[in-house]
Amino acid sequence: MSGDSCPPNDKVVLVPGLWFGRPALWLLAWRLRGHGLRAILYRYDARSTPLPAAREALARLMAVSGAHYVVGYSLGGIVVADFCRYHPRAYERAVVLGAPFRGSRAARRLYRCPALRGLFGIAAPVLVHGLRLGAIPRLGVVTGLKPYGLARCLLAGGAHDGVLRACETRLRGARDAVALPLSHAGLVMSRLSARVIGTYLACGRFGD
């Protein structure tokens, strides 16, 4: 991977997922400082905020903060991709990490249990069925391939990151995509992930 970095003090907005809130992104925010990026953590409740509202709030934060870049983790990647679709001029580059574009088998199995449905809130339809999106410019897609996590028992067969199957993170028409030997949590905790993100935001590619 390239060691390229963004210009010092460039801003990046980090968007958390459903069960992995802003604290899960603290380490990634710290690591991205080494790539010339100042992170701004986006605050929202994925269980009670409709996707259009989350998307528009993100657009306002990008405008007010002057951030050029945005990174979304897990369900936050859906928010980021939807923002990019509706506001293509509001960002320079974006990266999504382990985003369930095609829904989640693990989520579908958990959702079958009425006692667990409250864990999903209004995010259930996206997690269960995914979100239909076409190609999005300047968006990099990162997939984890290390099968480590509590949900791995729900994901028999195929490559996965312990939470999502690799095929569930594919975005139709995506030109920039990379798979890493990381678990779902590792996508926001590892140095490798931070380096890959930093390279893409700086250069518009993941590497040679």
C-alpha positions in Angstrom: 0.0 0.0 0.0 1.1 3.5 -0.6 2.3 5.7 2.2 0.6 8.8 0.8 -1.2 11.1 3.2 -3.7 13.9 2.9 -2.6 17.5 3.3 -2.2 18.3 7.1 -5.4 19.1 9.0 -7.8 17.9 6.3 -11.0 16.9 7.9 -12.8 13.6 7.7 -16.3 12.8 9.2 -16.6 9.3 10.7 -20.0 7.7 10.8 -20.6 4.9 13.2 -22.9 1.8 12.8 -25.9 0.5 14.7 -24.4 -1.3 17.7 -20.9 0.2 17.3 -21.3 3.8 18.3 -18.9 6.7 18.3 -16.5 5.2 20.9 -15.8 2.4 18.4 -14.3 5.0 16.1 -12.0 6.7 18.6 -9.0 4.5 17.8 -9.5 4.9 14.0 -9.8 8.7 14.5 -6.5 8.7 16.4 -4.8 6.5 13.8 -6.0 8.7 10.9 -4.1 11.7 12.5 -0.9 10.0 11.2 -2.3 10.4 7.7 -2.9 14.1 8.0 -6.6 13.8 8.9 -8.6 15.4 11.7 -11.6 13.3 12.5 -15.1 14.6 13.3 -17.4 12.0 14.8 -20.9 12.1 13.5 -23.6 11.7 16.2 -26.9 9.9 15.5 -29.1 7.1 16.8 -29.4 4.6 14.0 -32.2 2.8 15.7 -34.5 5.8 15.7 -33.2 8.0 12.9 -34.7 7.4 9.4 -32.1 7.0 6.7 -33.1 10.2 4.8 -32.8 12.2 8.1 -29.4 10.7 8.9 -28.3 11.5 5.3 -29.3 15.1 5.4 -27.9 15.7 8.9 -24.6 14.3 7.6 -24.8 16.7 4.6 -25.2 19.6 7.0 -22.3 18.5 9.1 -20.1 18.2 6.1 -21.0 21.7 5.0 -20.6 23.3 8.4 -17.3 21.5 9.2 -15.7 22.0 5.8 -14.7 18.3 5.7 -13.7 17.0 2.3 -13.8 13.3 3.3 -16.3 10.9 4.9 -15.9 7.3 6.2 -18.8 5.1 7.3 -18.6 1.9 9.3 -21.1 -1.0 9.1 -24.6 0.5 8.9 -22.9 3.9 8.9 -21.5 2.9 5.5 -25.1 2.8 4.2 -25.7 6.3 5.5 -22.5 7.5 3.8 -23.3 5.9 0.5 -26.8 7.3 0.5 -25.4 10.8 1.3 -22.9 10.4 -1.6 -25.8 9.4 -3.9 -27.9 12.5 -3.1 -25.0 15.0 -2.6 -22.3 14.1 -5.1 -20.7 17.5 -4.9 -20.6 17.7 -1.1 -17.5 15.4 -0.7 -14.2 14.7 -2.3 -13.8 11.1 -1.4 -15.5 8.5 0.8 -14.8 5.1 2.2 -17.2 2.5 3.6 -16.1 -0.3 5.9 -18.1 -3.5 6.1 -21.4 -2.0 4.9 -24.4 -4.3 4.5 -25.4 -3.2 1.0 -27.1 -6.5 0.3 -28.6 -7.0 3.7 -27.3 -9.3 6.4 -27.9 -13.0 6.9 -27.0 -12.8 10.5 -29.4 -9.9 11.0 -32.2 -11.8 9.3 -31.8 -14.7 11.6 -31.7 -12.6 14.7 -34.7 -10.6 13.5 -36.8 -13.8 13.4 -36.8 -13.8 17.2 -39.5 -11.3 18.4 -37.5 -10.7 21.6 -34.6 -9.3 19.6 -36.3 -7.1 17.1 -36.0 -4.1 19.3 -32.2 -4.2 18.8 -32.7 -3.1 15.2 -35.2 -0.3 15.5 -36.2 1.4 12.3 -32.9 0.2 10.8 -34.3 -3.3 10.4 -35.4 -3.1 6.7 -32.0 -2.0 5.6 -30.2 -4.6 7.7 -32.5 -7.4 6.6 -33.0 -6.5 2.9 -30.1 -4.1 2.1 -30.3 -1.0 0.0 -30.3 -0.8 -3.8 -27.6 1.5 -5.0 -25.9 2.0 -8.3 -22.3 3.0 -8.8 -21.2 6.0 -6.7 -18.3 8.1 -7.8 -15.2 8.5 -5.5 -16.4 5.8 -3.1 -14.1 3.1 -1.9 -15.5 -0.2 -0.4 -13.6 -2.1 2.2 -14.5 -5.7 3.1 -13.3 -7.8 6.0 -12.3 -11.5 5.5 -11.4 -12.6 9.0 -14.2 -14.9 10.4 -14.0 -13.8 14.0 -17.0 -12.5 15.9 -20.1 -13.6 17.9 -22.2 -13.9 14.7 -19.8 -16.3 13.0 -22.1 -19.2 14.1 -24.8 -17.7 12.0 -22.7 -17.4 8.8 -21.9 -20.9 7.8 -20.1 -21.1 4.5 -18.5 -18.5 2.4 -16.0 -15.7 3.2 -17.1 -13.4 6.0 -15.8 -11.0 8.7 -17.7 -12.6 11.7 -20.7 -10.3 11.2 -21.2 -9.9 7.4 -20.6 -12.2 4.5 -18.2 -10.7 1.9 -20.9 -10.9 -0.8 -23.2 -8.8 1.4 -20.8 -5.8 1.3 -20.6 -5.7 -2.5 -21.8 -2.5 -4.1 -23.0 -2.9 -7.7 -20.8 -1.0 -10.1 -18.1 -0.2 -7.5 -14.8 0.4 -9.2 -12.7 0.8 -6.0 -12.9 -2.1 -3.6 -10.5 -4.0 -1.4 -10.7 -7.0 0.9 -8.6 -7.2 4.0 -7.7 -10.0 6.4 -9.7 -8.3 9.2 -12.8 -9.0 11.3 -15.7 -6.7 11.4 -14.4 -4.9 14.5 -10.9 -5.0 13.1 -12.0 -2.7 10.2 -12.0 0.2 12.6 -9.3 -1.0 15.0 -6.3 -2.0 12.9 -3.4 0.0 11.6 -3.8 -1.7 8.2 -7.4 -0.4 7.8 -6.3 3.1 8.8 -3.5 3.0 6.2 -5.8 1.7 3.5 -8.3 4.5 4.3 -5.6 7.1 4.4 -4.3 6.0 1.0 -7.7 6.1 -0.7 -8.6 9.5 0.7 -5.3 10.9 -0.4 -5.0 9.3 -3.8 -8.4 8.0 -4.8 -7.1 4.4 -5.0 -6.3 1.7 -2.5 -2.9 0.8 -3.9 -1.2 -0.8 -6.9 
